[in-house]
Amino acid sequence: MNGWLAALLALLFFSPLAFIYARSFAGRVQAGASARGRSVAATALPKLVWPLVLGLALALRLSGSDLADWQAAAGSRTLATLLSLLWFLGSLAAILFFVTIPFVLGRLLGTLFACMGKFSATRDDPLSFGARGFKRDGSEADGQESGRMGFTVAIDGPAAAGKGTIAQRLAAHYGFAYLDTGLLYRAIGRVAHERGLDLDDAAAMGEVARALDPAVLDDGSLRGREAGELASRVAIHAPVRAALTEFQRGFARRPGGAVLDGRDIGTVICPEAEVKIFVTASAEVRARRRTDELLAKGRAVDYETILAEVRARDERDSGRAAAPLRAAPDAALLDTSELDIEEAFQAACRIVDASPHPRNGA
């Protein structure tokens, strides 16, 4: 068979697999570029070195020529040695032909897709044909499955009410996965701020959200007060919330159960959750808790200033047009103003245990 015809048939045969890999690669490149504040091209081009080397080596090996002829024509001992290495690499690539072709072609197509801004939401799910959101550490980001799975505990409430601590303890107590959804918005605010973007630009914040690298969620500084303020500003934008909704829903329906805490879990993200808890406390109590927390960390803060910030954030979160902070009609209200953390946790457990829905393993 003619060599060029064989090459064309190989490309046609491997093109579907290469395309799937290209979509995934394009998404990862765009996420990395966004997280590092670099251009897509600057992020993608270094990743083309190995594919190009492998492609060249494979072409050399399958050219039908003899290595000795190539070395004789080189006229240089160094070049002849490089040709020998390429020939050896080409031999390995030929042996692994079924992997090499999709890898090389997929990287090339993926770079093209990334530069065109395509498939930004498919980096972790190459077989997905829709933007189903991010996946981290084995979480299920496919919220489109027919039929429901798992057991979802949706916890909402204002800042410093204790919902995060309660959510974490519930997850550990029942063996459920835990997601602090606020970190998603904090990460978007942090990335946008570091890149000098306008946090009031809804379209720009939506782009950051769609290309967010989940790896940035591991940054412990995201739990700081400054990141919280940034999160509150970007969370009001509908494009941001739309970009993150599917991931949160997919996480909530993962087998084994899940606990999510945020400000619109029971009302928007998981209105069908088996358990909904709205954790609250007076503004004064929450401001005192926040002040004590910051003082314990050695920061000089003023209670009245913190109280004003808490009230301003409450007003901003409750008054936003997109998914305002409010309790779901069927949510259990848990006021922690007069409770310590152990009492609040026990109260939350009683709410979960009272659910008529069977938990996994129960």
C-alpha positions in Angstrom: 0.0 0.0 0.0 1.2 3.5 -0.8 2.8 5.1 2.3 0.8 8.3 2.0 -2.4 6.4 1.7 -1.5 4.3 4.7 -0.8 7.5 6.7 -4.2 9.0 5.6 -6.1 5.9 6.7 -4.3 5.9 10.0 -5.3 9.5 10.6 -8.9 8.7 9.8 -8.9 5.7 12.0 -7.4 7.5 15.0 -9.2 10.8 14.5 -12.1 10.2 16.9 -9.8 9.2 19.8 -7.5 12.1 19.0 -10.4 14.5 19.0 -11.6 13.3 22.4 -8.1 13.8 23.8 -7.8 17.2 22.1 -10.9 18.4 23.8 -9.6 17.4 27.2 -6.2 18.9 26.5 -7.7 22.2 25.3 -9.6 22.5 28.5 -6.6 21.9 30.7 -4.5 24.4 28.8 -7.1 27.1 29.2 -7.5 26.4 32.9 -3.7 26.5 33.4 -3.5 29.8 31.4 -6.2 31.4 33.4 -4.8 30.3 36.8 -1.3 31.6 36.0 -2.4 34.8 34.2 -0.6 33.7 31.0 -1.8 33.5 27.4 -3.1 30.3 26.0 -0.4 30.1 23.4 2.4 30.6 26.0 0.9 27.8 28.0 0.3 25.4 25.1 3.4 25.7 23.0 5.9 24.1 25.5 3.5 21.1 25.6 4.0 20.5 21.9 7.7 19.7 22.2 7.3 16.0 22.9 4.5 15.5 20.3 6.5 17.1 17.6 9.7 15.1 18.5 7.7 11.9 18.5 6.0 12.8 15.2 9.3 13.6 13.6 10.9 10.4 15.0 8.0 8.3 13.8 8.1 9.9 10.3 11.8 9.2 10.1 11.4 5.6 11.2 8.6 4.9 8.7 10.1 6.8 5.8 11.5 3.6 4.3 15.1 4.9 4.3 18.1 3.3 6.0 19.6 4.9 9.1 23.1 4.5 7.6 22.1 6.6 4.6 20.8 9.3 6.9 23.9 9.3 9.0 26.2 9.4 5.9 24.2 12.4 4.6 24.5 14.1 7.9 28.2 14.8 7.6 28.5 15.4 11.3 29.2 13.0 14.1 26.9 14.9 16.5 24.1 15.0 13.9 24.5 11.3 13.2 24.2 10.6 16.9 21.0 12.6 17.1 19.7 10.7 14.1 20.4 7.5 15.9 18.5 8.7 19.0 15.6 9.8 16.8 15.6 6.4 15.0 15.4 4.6 18.3 12.7 6.9 19.6 10.8 6.4 16.3 11.1 2.6 16.7 9.5 2.9 20.1 6.8 5.2 18.7 6.1 2.7 15.9 5.7 -0.1 18.5 3.3 2.0 20.4 1.7 3.2 17.2 -1.9 3.0 18.6 -0.9 5.5 21.4 1.5 7.7 19.5 -0.8 8.8 16.8 -3.7 9.9 19.0 -1.2 11.6 21.4 0.5 13.6 18.7 -2.6 14.5 16.7 -4.6 15.2 19.9 -2.0 17.6 21.2 -1.8 19.5 17.9 -5.6 19.7 17.6 -5.9 20.5 21.3 -3.6 23.5 21.0 -5.6 24.8 18.1 -8.9 24.4 20.0 -7.4 26.1 23.1 -6.2 29.1 21.1 -9.7 29.3 19.6 -11.2 29.2 23.1 -13.1 25.9 22.6 -13.9 23.3 25.2 -12.9 25.3 28.2 -15.2 23.2 30.6 -14.2 19.7 29.5 -10.7 19.4 30.8 -11.5 16.7 33.4 -14.1 14.8 31.5 -12.9 14.2 27.9 -15.9 12.0 27.1 -18.4 14.7 28.1 -20.2 16.5 25.3 -21.5 19.3 27.5 -20.0 21.7 30.0 -20.7 19.7 33.1 -18.3 21.5 35.4 -15.1 20.8 37.2 -14.0 17.6 39.0 -11.6 17.3 41.8 -10.1 14.2 43.4 -12.6 11.7 42.0 -15.7 13.8 42.5 -18.5 13.0 40.1 -19.2 16.1 38.0 -21.9 14.6 35.9 -25.2 15.9 37.2 -27.1 14.8 34.1 -27.6 11.1 34.9 -31.1 9.9 35.0 -32.1 8.8 38.4 -30.9 10.1 41.7 -27.9 8.9 43.7 -26.5 9.5 47.1 -27.9 11.5 50.0 -27.5 15.3 49.9 -27.3 17.6 52.9 -27.6 21.3 51.8 -26.4 23.8 54.4 -26.9 27.5 53.9 -26.5 30.6 56.0 -24.6 33.9 56.4 -20.9 34.3 57.1 -19.7 33.3 60.6 -22.9 31.5 61.5 -21.0 28.2 61.9 -22.3 26.4 58.9 -18.8 25.4 57.6 -17.8 23.8 60.9 -21.2 22.0 61.2 -21.0 20.8 57.6 -17.5 19.4 58.0 -18.5 17.6 61.2 -21.6 16.2 59.6 -19.7 14.9 56.6 -17.2 13.2 58.9 -19.9 11.8 61.2 -21.9 10.2 58.4 -19.1 9.4 56.0 -20.2 11.8 53.4 -18.1 13.9 51.0 -17.8 17.6 51.8 -17.6 20.7 49.6 -17.2 24.2 50.8 -18.8 25.9 47.7 -17.7 29.3 48.9 -14.1 28.4 48.0 -15.1 28.3 44.4 -16.2 31.9 44.5 -13.3 32.9 46.7 -10.9 31.4 44.1 -12.6 33.2 41.2 -12.3 36.5 43.2 -8.7 35.9 44.0 -7.7 35.0 40.5 -9.5 38.0 39.0 -8.0 40.3 41.6 -4.5 39.0 41.0 -4.9 39.5 37.3 -6.1 43.1 37.8 -9.6 42.5 36.3 -12.7 44.5 37.2 -14.7 42.4 39.7 -17.8 44.2 38.7 -17.5 43.1 35.1 -20.0 40.1 34.9 -18.8 38.9 31.6 -15.1 38.9 32.6 -15.8 37.1 35.9 -17.8 34.5 33.9 -14.8 33.8 31.8 -12.6 33.4 34.9 -15.1 31.0 36.3 -15.3 28.9 33.2 -11.6 28.5 33.0 -10.9 28.2 36.8 -8.3 25.6 37.7 -9.7 23.5 40.6 -6.1 23.1 41.9 -6.3 26.7 43.3 -9.0 25.5 45.7 -6.2 24.0 47.8 -4.8 27.4 48.7 -5.4 27.8 52.4 -5.4 31.6 52.2 -8.7 31.5 50.4 -10.4 31.1 53.8 -9.1 34.6 54.8 -11.4 37.6 55.2 -10.0 39.4 52.1 -10.8 36.4 49.9 -14.3 36.3 51.4 -14.9 39.9 50.5 -13.8 39.2 46.9 -16.1 36.2 46.8 -19.1 38.2 47.8 -18.4 40.7 44.9 -18.1 38.1 42.2 -20.9 35.8 43.4 -23.5 38.4 42.4 -22.8 37.7 38.7 -25.1 35.3 36.9 -22.4 34.1 34.5 -20.3 33.1 37.4 -23.0 31.2 39.2 -24.0 29.5 35.9 -20.5 28.3 35.3 -20.3 26.7 38.8 -23.8 25.3 39.1 -23.3 22.0 37.3 -20.2 21.1 39.2 -21.9 21.6 42.5 -25.0 19.6 41.4 -22.8 16.8 40.2 -20.9 16.7 43.4 -24.1 16.6 45.4 -25.4 13.5 43.6 -22.2 11.5 44.0 -22.7 8.0 45.4 -22.0 7.8 49.1 -23.7 11.0 50.1 -22.5 14.6 50.2 -22.6 17.7 52.4 -22.4 21.1 50.7 -22.4 24.5 52.4 -22.9 27.8 50.9 -25.6 30.5 50.4 -27.9 29.0 47.8 -27.5 25.3 48.1 -31.0 24.5 49.2 -32.7 27.1 47.0 -30.8 26.9 43.7 -28.1 24.2 43.6 -29.9 21.3 45.3 -33.6 22.2 45.8 -34.3 18.4 45.9 -31.7 17.7 48.7 -32.9 15.2 51.2 -31.9 17.5 54.1 -31.8 21.3 54.1 -30.5 23.3 57.0 -30.3 27.1 57.3 -27.7 28.0 59.9 -27.9 31.5 61.2 -27.0 33.7 64.2 -27.5 37.4 65.0 -25.1 39.8 63.3 -23.7 40.8 66.6 -22.8 37.3 67.6 -21.3 36.6 64.2 -19.3 39.8 64.3 -18.0 38.9 67.8 -17.0 35.4 66.6 -15.2 36.8 63.7 -13.4 39.4 65.8 -12.3 36.8 68.4 -11.1 34.6 65.6 -9.0 37.3 64.0 -7.6 38.5 67.4 -6.6 34.9 68.1 -4.6 35.0 64.9 -2.7 38.1 66.1 -4.6 40.6 63.9 -5.6 44.0 65.3 -9.3 44.4 64.5 -12.1 46.5 65.8 -15.5 44.9 66.7 -17.6 47.7 65.4 -15.7 47.6 62.0 -16.3 43.9 61.7 -19.9 44.3 62.6 -20.4 46.9 59.9 -18.7 44.5 57.4 -20.9 41.6 58.5 -24.1 43.7 58.0 -22.9 45.1 54.7 -22.2 41.6 53.4 -25.5 40.3 54.6 -27.3 43.1 52.8 -25.2 42.4 49.6 -25.8 38.7 49.7 -29.5 39.0 50.5 -30.2 41.7 48.0 -28.4 40.3 45.0 -30.5 39.5 41.9 -28.9 36.1 41.3 -29.6 33.5 43.9 -30.0 35.8 47.0 -29.2 34.4 50.4 -32.4 33.1 51.9 -33.7 29.9 53.6 -35.5 27.4 51.4 -39.2 27.0 52.4 -38.6 23.4 53.6 -35.2 24.1 55.3 -34.8 23.5 59.0 -33.7 26.7 60.8 -30.7 26.3 63.1 -30.0 29.4 65.1 -26.5 29.1 66.7 -26.6 32.5 68.6 -26.9 30.8 72.0 -25.2 27.4 71.0 -21.6 26.3 71.2 -20.2 24.2 68.3 -21.0 20.9 70.0 -24.6 21.8 70.7 -25.0 23.1 67.2 -23.5 19.9 65.7 -25.8 17.7 67.8 -28.8 19.8 66.7 -27.8 19.3 63.1 -27.5 15.6 63.6 -31.0 15.4 64.9 -32.2 17.2 61.8 -30.4 14.7 59.5 -31.6 11.7 61.5 -35.2 12.9 61.3 -35.1 12.8 57.5 -37.4 10.1 56.1 -35.0 9.4 53.2 -32.7 6.5 53.7 -29.0 7.3 53.9 -26.4 5.2 52.2 -25.6 2.2 54.4 -28.5 3.0 56.8 
